[in-house]
Amino acid sequence: MVSIPTRAVNLTRQLVAITTVLPDAEGAVRGGELTCTVRLQPSPASRTYTVRLTYRHGLRPKVTVIDPPVLELHSDAEALPHVYPGDELCLYYPGEWKHHMLLATTILPWTTEWLLHYELWLIIGYWAGGGDTHATGGAVHYRPNRGA
């Protein structure tokens, strides 16, 4: 059976989907790149974070926290867990996100989940969100996945 290749979602459609889910989101599509700023609160007891999402077809979506400007570290940590260089959040395994998916229903919920795990990490001292260990510096403690 022949598989039909999927098409990337138009960047303007991506932005419309984001602003439909989060009406206060601010964004634009310029020069083939979507840039969007959203405010996310992982739980009613959480602070509100401002994150910047940038996406260009052919590249992975990039998410960084811009407010607070520097994320706090756990007292035993030397680096943030689960981030790429430049404090870009690691939200999914390679290949898990595809260009035909809406950012509003994948990347943004995954960002909220990352922020919740970050807040838990600040309290308990280990990353309970699963994934691979790839801190950009000092030691970060990861709790093994229950199913692993």
Buried (B, 14 or more C-beta within 10 A) or exposed (E): EEEEEEEBBEBEBBBBBBBEBBEEBBBEBEEEEBBBBBEBEBEEEBEEBBBBBBBBEEEBBBBBBEEEEEBEBBEEBEEBBBBBEEBBBBBBEEEEBEBEBBBBEBBBBBBBEBBBBBBBBBEEBBBBBBBEEEBBEEEBBBEEEEEE
